[in-house]
Amino acid sequence: MTYLEAIVVGAFQGVTELFPVSSLGHSVLIPALVGGQWARDLDVSALDSPYLAFIVGLHVATAAALLLFFWRDWMRIIGGLWTSIRYRRVRTQAERLSWLIILASIPVGLSGLLLEHLFRTTLGNPIPAASFLIANGFVLYLGERLRRRAVREPATTTSRASRSVMDQQTDVLPAVDAATEVLPVVAVSPDDRLTRLSFARGTLIGAAQILALLPGISRSGATMVAGLLAGLSHEEAARFSFLLATPVILAAGVLKIPDLLGPLGAGIHGPVLAGSVASFASAYLAVRFLTRYFHTRTLTPFAVYCGLAGLTSLLLLTLG
């Protein structure tokens, strides 16, 4: 593995792990599309391949970037877990959020241990990865459509009911001067609606990460779509996705560190370090961008990208 390969793959991994476009799918497709030595050196489906250990090892750097960005949140979550265990209660937002994250991480943790090798060896090839990337785009687009419909229908019903009540009260309500009317400002915690999720629903959102075992399906995309369908806003769904991803990504990376320190990592420690630095930097910039992006934006551009990138890759790989 060359330094150039390590840095390019590391930078792409940091970005695509957090963008809803599948890091594993890109890790499979980029070497195949470049071809030549890249295709030989960077093959996740090969037996005893150091490339897979390298990719998953980069997860430690990605998780470190997430921990740095959300360090205040994690201090509060860890403190909430401590007080919950100490006083045997789940009362505060921090206590409830800590258990939501733990319970939501169990399904993907067990599935990863049981299915990761099977999915990697059977599906970790360019053609399946391109196909799943197209499917990922469809899932993102469908999630947005269902979310808009769910939001539009209650809003329409509420609006009709409000108009009916106002029509009845027109004769008895005094006129209000819009220029002098002051509405109260209510401070809402960023986790207010998130911590109102039931543990069962939070676990289902976390279980959506299992789909990311398929190369081309995005972990953050799957959890965000599940969060949107559970009634969260884009900003809340993205935040929950990043918090959920941190322990899972970190655990996956730590499990692969022994491989990188053993025979599989012989001769590539320098590239691994370079790739990790690139992954850390790109992941930090990605999460900083996305937390602002999802204040007002949607998943639709990522859906379009996945569809076009997957289709283009499929055509190049099959016709080239």
Helices and strands as residue ranges (DSSP letters): H 3-18, H 23-34, H 37-41, H 50-69, H 71-87, H 93-123, H 126-169, G 194-196, H 199-207, G 208-213, H 219-229, H 234-261, G 263-265, H 269-293, H 300-319
